[in-house]
Amino acid sequence: MAEEKMKKCPFCGEEILEVAIKCKHCKEDLAENATVQNDSKEKKKMSWTPLLYVLTSIFLLAIIAFVFIRKNYENEKAEKQVQDDLKEIVKLLISYKDDPTNGATLPESLEQIDGIKIDPWGKIYVYKNTARTDDEPFTLFSAGPNGLAGDKDDIYMNDYLINSFVKNYFKEEPKEVKSEKSAFFGVGIILREPNDEDIESVGKYPVIERTMKDSPASKNEVLQDYLKYSGNFLVGVDGKSTKNLSVDDTYKLLNGKEGTKVKISIETSIDGVDIEIIRGTVGNWLLIFRR
């Protein structure tokens, strides 16, 4: 006959059968004690669950924060690279213009210049010689991460670079810049003269091309929503029609004392709207290419 396995009673310490559910010595219920022990183990196990959730949440938040910070860092790094590239391109444009064999003119395309880089997203920088058709001698910018020119993520030359170019291009500082050396106040809207198609469609009104970075206009959500549509005509400023007004004369209406309100009237391909904007500091960006 096989020897039966024994164990000690947890209550009195006497030896009893391993399968016993009640101690024959102290009469304690061993089955109830086992349940209590199992409950205790389960409670200990459950006590770790909230801590595990907390640690998992912290870990996920840390990953999200890392991705967000890295993305911002990469964007800032890319924008700095764009400004550095534009600076080099401007130098090449000036050298090209100063070369007597080129007739003291800017190139029609960047392909005419050696050493032109692509932007951080692998796209060619957008360039257009506008010296014969516009007050600004050229347009130069990166189409940004999506590679589509004319979108909000386009990156243009900063104020320092533009001013540096003007001094080299004209060999002297434009009169308007001298007279407006201190910052002036406006809304930060970039305008262009209407072309024949614009005039035929709506009339001879200035066309809104974009808004300056960090300007009052760039922070106006209503205006930004309307700029998503094509054909944004500035038809009035503070109730005064801008029909047949030049871009320069329209800027004079938009600029004014800091903190004052100005109402602009816009006609788009969808509808029209009046928007009130508070003037703020926008620097002398709009005047730097005026002789």
C-alpha positions in Angstrom: 0.0 0.0 0.0 1.4 3.4 -1.1 2.4 5.7 1.7 0.0 8.6 2.0 1.5 12.1 1.7 1.4 14.3 4.8 1.5 18.0 5.5 1.5 20.2 8.5 -1.6 22.0 9.7 -1.1 25.8 9.2 -2.9 26.4 12.5 -1.6 23.9 15.0 1.5 22.5 13.2 0.5 18.8 13.6 0.9 16.4 10.7 -2.2 15.6 8.8 -3.1 14.1 5.4 -2.2 16.3 2.4 -5.8 15.9 1.1 -7.4 16.7 4.5 -9.9 19.6 4.4 -10.2 19.8 8.2 -7.5 19.3 10.9 -8.2 16.3 13.1 -6.2 17.9 15.9 -7.4 21.5 16.1 -10.6 21.0 14.0 -9.8 24.1 11.8 -11.3 24.3 8.3 -8.4 24.0 5.9 -10.5 24.6 2.8 -11.6 28.0 4.0 -8.0 28.9 4.7 -7.0 27.9 1.2 -9.7 30.2 -0.2 -8.5 33.1 1.9 -4.9 32.5 0.7 -6.0 32.4 -2.9 -8.0 35.6 -2.5 -5.0 37.3 -1.0 -2.9 36.2 -3.9 -5.5 37.5 -6.4 -5.7 40.9 -4.5 -1.9 41.2 -4.7 -2.1 40.4 -8.4 -4.9 43.0 -9.0 -3.0 45.7 -7.0 -0.4 45.7 -9.8 -3.0 46.3 -12.6 -3.6 50.1 -12.0 0.2 50.7 -11.8 0.7 48.8 -15.0 -1.9 51.0 -16.8 -0.2 54.1 -15.5 3.2 53.0 -16.6 1.9 52.0 -20.0 0.1 55.4 -20.4 3.3 57.3 -19.4 5.3 55.2 -21.9 2.8 56.0 -24.8 2.7 59.7 -23.9 6.5 59.8 -23.9 6.5 58.2 -27.4 4.0 60.8 -28.7 5.9 63.7 -27.1 9.1 62.4 -28.7 7.6 62.2 -32.1 6.0 65.7 -31.8 9.3 67.2 -30.6 11.3 65.4 -33.3 8.9 66.6 -36.0 9.1 70.2 -34.8 12.9 69.9 -34.7 13.0 68.5 -38.2 10.7 71.3 -39.5 12.9 74.0 -37.9 16.0 72.4 -39.2 14.5 72.1 -42.7 13.3 75.8 -42.7 16.8 76.9 -41.6 18.2 74.9 -44.4 15.8 76.6 -46.9 16.9 80.0 -45.7 20.6 79.0 -46.1 19.9 77.7 -49.6 18.0 80.8 -50.6 20.9 82.9 -49.3 23.3 81.0 -51.5 20.9 81.3 -54.5 20.6 85.0 -54.0 24.4 85.3 -54.1 24.4 83.4 -57.3 21.7 85.6 -58.8 23.6 88.7 -57.9 26.8 87.3 -59.4 24.9 86.4 -62.6 23.5 89.8 -62.9 26.9 91.5 -62.2 28.5 89.4 -65.0 28.8 91.8 -68.1 28.3 88.9 -70.4 24.8 88.4 -69.1 23.7 92.0 -70.0 23.3 93.0 -66.3 20.0 91.0 -66.1 18.8 88.2 -64.0 18.4 84.7 -65.5 15.1 83.5 -66.8 15.6 80.1 -65.1 17.8 78.7 -62.3 19.0 76.1 -64.8 21.2 78.9 -66.2 23.2 79.0 -63.0 25.6 76.3 -61.8 25.5 75.1 -58.2 21.8 75.4 -57.5 20.6 73.1 -54.7 17.3 71.4 -54.2 15.2 72.0 -51.1 15.2 69.6 -48.1 12.2 67.7 -49.6 14.0 67.0 -52.9 12.3 69.7 -55.0 13.7 72.4 -57.1 13.3 75.9 -55.6 10.6 78.0 -57.3 12.0 80.9 -59.2 10.6 83.4 -61.6 12.2 86.4 -63.2 9.6 89.2 -62.8 11.9 92.2 -63.4 10.1 93.3 -66.6 6.5 92.8 -65.3 6.6 93.6 -61.6 8.1 95.9 -59.0 9.9 92.9 -57.5 12.8 91.7 -59.6 12.1 88.0 -59.0 10.1 85.4 -57.0 12.1 82.8 -55.1 10.8 80.3 -52.5 10.5 76.6 -51.5 7.2 74.9 -52.2 7.5 73.3 -48.8 7.0 69.7 -47.6 4.1 69.0 -50.0 5.9 70.3 -53.0 2.9 72.4 -54.3 3.7 76.0 -54.9 1.1 78.5 -53.7 0.1 76.5 -50.6 0.4 77.7 -47.0 3.6 75.7 -46.4 5.6 77.7 -48.9 8.8 79.1 -47.4 9.9 82.5 -48.6 13.0 84.5 -47.9 13.2 86.1 -44.5 13.3 89.9 -44.0 17.1 89.9 -43.3 17.8 88.1 -46.6 15.5 90.3 -48.6 17.0 93.5 -47.2 20.5 92.1 -47.8 19.6 91.3 -51.4 18.1 94.8 -52.1 21.3 96.5 -50.9 23.3 94.4 -53.3 20.9 94.4 -56.2 20.3 98.2 -56.3 23.7 99.0 -54.9 21.9 101.4 -52.5 19.0 101.2 -50.1 15.7 102.1 -51.7 14.3 105.5 -50.6 11.1 103.9 -49.2 13.1 101.7 -46.9 15.1 104.7 -45.6 11.9 106.7 -44.9 10.3 103.6 -43.3 13.4 102.4 -41.4 11.4 101.9 -38.2 8.7 99.3 -38.3 5.3 100.3 -39.8 2.0 98.9 -38.9 -0.5 97.1 -41.1 -2.2 93.8 -41.6 0.5 91.8 -43.5 -1.3 91.1 -46.7 0.8 90.5 -49.9 -0.9 92.0 -53.0 -0.2 92.0 -56.7 -1.6 93.9 -59.6 -4.5 92.2 -61.4 -3.8 90.6 -64.8 -6.0 90.7 -67.9 -7.9 87.6 -66.8 -8.5 89.1 -63.3 -9.8 92.4 -64.8 -12.1 90.6 -67.1 -13.5 88.4 -64.3 -14.1 91.0 -61.6 -12.5 94.3 -62.5 -9.2 96.1 -61.8 -8.9 95.3 -58.1 -5.7 94.3 -56.3 -5.3 90.5 -55.8 -4.4 89.0 -52.5 -1.5 86.5 -53.1 -0.8 85.5 -49.5 -0.2 86.8 -46.0 3.1 87.5 -44.2 4.2 85.0 -41.6 3.1 85.9 -38.0 1.3 89.0 -39.2 -2.2 90.0 -38.1 -3.7 88.7 -41.4 -2.0 85.3 -41.0 -3.7 84.9 -37.6 -7.2 85.8 -38.8 -9.0 82.5 -39.3 -11.8 83.9 -41.4 -9.3 85.4 -43.9 -7.2 82.2 -44.0 -10.3 80.2 -44.8 -11.2 82.5 -47.7 -7.6 82.4 -49.0 -8.0 78.7 -49.7 -10.1 79.6 -52.7 -8.7 81.0 -56.0 -9.3 84.6 -57.1 -9.2 86.7 -53.9 -9.7 90.3 -54.8 -9.4 93.1 -52.3 -12.3 95.3 -53.4 -12.5 97.7 -50.5 -10.7 99.1 -47.4 -12.8 100.7 -44.6 -15.6 101.2 -47.1 -13.5 102.8 -49.8 -13.4 101.0 -53.1 -10.0 99.8 -54.3 -11.0 99.6 -58.0 -8.3 101.1 -60.3 -6.0 101.7 -57.2 -2.4 100.6 -57.5 -1.0 98.1 -55.1 1.1 100.8 -53.4 -2.0 103.1 -52.9 -3.9 100.1 -51.5 -1.1 99.5 -49.0 -1.4 103.1 -47.8 -5.1 102.4 -47.0 -4.2 99.1 -45.1 -1.3 100.6 -43.1 -2.0 102.8 -40.0 -1.6 103.2 -36.3 -0.8 100.0 -34.3 -3.9 98.6 -32.5 -6.4 100.3 -34.8 -9.0 98.3 -36.7 -9.3 98.2 -40.5 -12.1 96.5 -42.4 -11.2 94.8 -45.7 -13.7 93.7 -48.3 -12.9 90.6 -50.3 -14.5 89.0 -53.4 -13.6 85.4 -54.1 -14.7 82.8 -56.6 -17.3 81.7 -54.0 -18.7 84.9 -52.5 -17.7 88.1 -50.7 -17.0 89.0 -47.1 -16.0 91.9 -44.9 -13.3 91.1 -42.4 -12.1 93.3 -39.5 -8.4 93.1 -38.6 -6.4 94.9 -35.9 -3.2 96.5 -37.3 0.1 95.3 -35.9 3.8 95.4 -36.6 4.6 94.0 -40.0 8.1 95.6 -40.7 9.1 97.0 -44.1 8.8 93.8 -46.1 6.2 95.3 -48.5 8.3 98.2 -49.4 11.8 96.7 -49.9 11.5 96.2 -53.6 10.2 99.7 -54.3 12.8 102.0 -55.9 
